[in-house]
Amino acid sequence: LWTPHAMFAATRIFASNLNPKMAQRFYNLVLLDAVRADIQHNKKLNYHYYMALKKAVYKPAAFFKGILLPLCRDQCTLREAAIVASVLQRVSIPVHHSAVAIHKLAQMTEYNGAASIFIKTLLNKKYSLPAPVIASLVKHFASFIEDNRTLPVLWHQALLVFCQRYKNEVKDHARESLKIVMKKHFHHKITPEIRRELFGAQAFKDERSLAAASEAMLE
């Protein structure tokens, strides 16, 4: 079993010298398991493991394929997602690699809160995203129209960040489908903000009045 310091040293070598495919295998089979075990055991991540994750992003395609996407597919906890997301926040990642990762996250069939954390984190990097990625994000959020679960705040936050950053790239028909999504999944604080981003100040005022009326009825 490697110490955290040895894992950092190994990751630094592999990230610099291995081809992306070999780096991806190392990230997935060795680094990811060590990171998850450390978080589970200590409820936080050892500094050397954290630095190893930062170094791993030096090979972004390998990082996304070997760590981020497998994490999402394997019942990632919100604590794990928050720690990996904080790594993403602190490093520079080329737009092409992030766009592919966002596209893959948006296409995941089984929703979990971790996906919202990663989508929100990557969108906050304010990339100029290609039209197909914008379309896949609209489709991702629209897919919840038929979902009867109460969605977590994380999901609403991800939708808000998407609308804040990319409202000018969202076409009219996409806005209409997002309007239906907002009717189905309403959050009293976040949904009015989303509506203002997409439809302007009057829509925001109408939404606030509606929210105030619903709160008054509940009292």
C-alpha positions in Angstrom: 0.0 0.0 0.0 1.4 3.4 -1.0 1.6 6.3 1.4 -0.1 9.5 0.3 3.3 11.1 -0.4 4.3 8.2 -2.6 1.0 8.5 -4.5 1.6 12.1 -5.2 5.1 11.4 -6.4 3.8 8.5 -8.7 1.0 10.7 -10.0 3.4 13.4 -10.9 5.6 11.0 -12.9 2.7 9.4 -14.6 1.0 12.7 -15.5 4.2 14.0 -17.0 5.5 10.9 -18.8 2.8 8.4 -19.6 0.5 8.6 -22.6 -3.2 9.6 -21.8 -4.4 6.0 -22.0 -1.8 4.7 -19.5 -2.4 7.7 -17.2 -6.1 7.0 -17.3 -5.6 3.4 -16.2 -3.4 4.5 -13.3 -5.9 7.2 -12.3 -8.8 4.8 -12.4 -7.3 1.7 -10.9 -4.9 3.2 -8.3 -5.5 6.9 -7.6 -9.3 6.9 -7.5 -9.6 4.0 -5.1 -6.9 5.5 -2.8 -8.7 8.9 -2.8 -12.1 7.4 -2.1 -10.8 5.2 0.7 -9.1 8.2 2.3 -12.3 10.3 2.2 -14.4 7.5 3.5 -12.0 6.8 6.4 -11.1 10.4 7.4 -14.2 12.4 6.1 -11.7 14.7 4.3 -8.8 14.2 1.9 -5.1 14.0 2.8 -3.2 17.0 1.4 -0.9 14.7 -0.7 -3.9 13.0 -2.3 -5.4 16.4 -3.0 -2.2 17.5 -4.7 -2.1 14.2 -6.6 -5.6 15.0 -8.0 -4.5 18.5 -9.0 -1.4 17.0 -10.8 -3.7 14.4 -12.5 -5.6 17.1 -14.3 -2.3 17.8 -16.2 -3.8 15.0 -18.5 -7.4 16.3 -18.6 -8.8 13.6 -20.8 -7.3 10.9 -18.6 -8.6 12.7 -15.5 -12.2 12.9 -16.8 -12.3 9.4 -18.1 -10.3 7.8 -15.3 -11.7 9.7 -12.3 -14.6 12.1 -12.7 -16.9 10.1 -15.0 -16.4 6.7 -13.2 -17.0 8.5 -9.9 -20.3 9.7 -11.1 -21.3 6.3 -12.3 -20.4 4.6 -9.1 -22.7 6.2 -6.4 -20.3 9.0 -5.7 -21.1 10.8 -2.4 -21.6 14.5 -2.2 -18.5 14.8 0.0 -16.4 13.1 -2.7 -17.9 15.2 -5.4 -17.3 18.5 -3.5 -13.7 17.6 -3.0 -13.0 16.7 -6.6 -15.0 19.8 -7.7 -12.7 22.0 -5.6 -9.8 20.6 -7.5 -11.5 21.5 -10.8 -12.1 25.0 -9.6 -8.4 25.5 -8.9 -6.9 24.3 -12.1 -7.0 25.5 -15.7 -8.5 23.0 -18.1 -8.7 23.5 -21.9 -12.2 24.2 -23.2 -12.2 21.1 -25.5 -11.7 18.7 -22.6 -14.2 20.4 -20.3 -16.8 20.6 -23.1 -16.6 16.8 -23.7 -16.9 16.2 -19.9 -19.9 18.4 -19.6 -21.5 16.7 -22.6 -20.9 13.3 -21.0 -22.3 14.4 -17.6 -25.4 15.8 -19.3 -26.0 12.5 -21.1 -25.9 10.3 -18.0 -29.2 8.4 -17.7 -29.1 7.9 -13.9 -29.2 11.3 -12.1 -27.2 11.9 -8.9 -26.3 15.1 -7.1 -22.6 14.7 -7.9 -23.3 15.3 -11.6 -25.0 18.6 -10.7 -21.9 19.6 -8.6 -19.5 18.9 -11.5 -21.7 20.5 -14.2 -22.1 23.7 -12.0 -18.3 23.8 -11.3 -17.3 23.4 -15.0 -20.0 25.9 -16.2 -18.6 28.4 -13.7 -15.4 28.4 -15.6 -17.3 30.5 -18.2 -16.1 28.7 -21.3 -17.4 29.5 -24.7 -19.1 26.1 -25.3 -20.0 24.6 -28.6 -23.7 24.6 -29.6 -24.1 20.8 -29.3 -22.9 21.0 -25.6 -25.5 23.8 -24.9 -28.1 21.6 -26.6 -27.1 18.5 -24.5 -27.4 20.6 -21.3 -30.9 21.9 -22.3 -31.9 18.2 -23.0 -30.4 17.2 -19.7 -32.6 19.6 -17.7 -35.6 19.1 -19.9 -35.4 15.3 -19.2 -36.6 16.0 -15.7 -40.1 17.2 -16.9 -41.4 13.7 -16.4 -39.5 13.2 -13.1 -41.8 13.3 -10.1 -39.0 13.3 -7.4 -38.3 16.5 -5.4 -34.9 17.5 -6.9 -32.1 18.7 -4.6 -31.0 22.3 -4.4 -27.8 21.3 -6.2 -29.9 20.5 -9.3 -31.6 23.9 -9.2 -28.2 25.6 -8.7 -26.7 23.9 -11.7 -29.7 25.1 -13.8 -29.3 28.6 -12.5 -25.6 28.7 -13.4 -26.3 27.3 -16.8 -28.9 30.1 -17.5 -26.6 32.8 -16.0 -23.7 31.8 -18.2 -25.4 30.7 -21.5 -28.8 32.4 -21.7 -27.8 34.2 -24.9 -27.0 30.8 -26.6 -30.3 29.2 -25.6 -32.8 29.2 -28.5 -36.4 30.1 -28.1 -37.8 26.6 -28.3 -35.2 25.5 -25.6 -36.4 28.4 -23.4 -39.9 27.1 -23.7 -38.9 23.6 -22.6 -37.0 25.1 -19.7 -40.1 27.0 -18.7 -42.0 23.7 -18.4 -39.2 22.3 -16.3 -39.4 25.3 -13.9 -43.2 24.8 -13.6 -42.6 21.1 -12.7 -39.6 21.7 -10.4 -40.1 25.0 -8.5 -37.7 26.2 -5.8 -39.0 29.3 -4.1 -35.6 31.1 -4.1 -33.8 29.8 -7.2 -36.5 29.4 -9.8 -37.5 33.1 -9.9 -33.8 33.9 -10.5 -33.7 31.4 -13.4 -36.8 32.9 -14.9 -35.3 36.4 -14.7 -32.2 35.2 -16.5 -34.2 33.6 -19.3 -37.2 35.9 -19.6 -36.3 39.3 -18.1 -37.3 41.4 -15.1 -41.1 41.2 -15.5 -41.0 37.5 -15.4 -38.9 37.7 -12.3 -41.4 40.0 -10.6 -44.3 37.7 -11.6 -42.5 34.7 -10.2 -41.7 36.5 -7.0 -45.4 37.4 -6.6 -46.3 33.8 -7.2 -43.7 32.6 -4.7 -45.0 35.1 -2.1 -48.6 34.0 -2.7 -47.7 30.3 -2.2 -45.8 31.0 1.0 -48.8 33.0 2.3 -51.1 30.1 1.5 -48.8 27.7 3.5 -48.8 30.0 6.6 
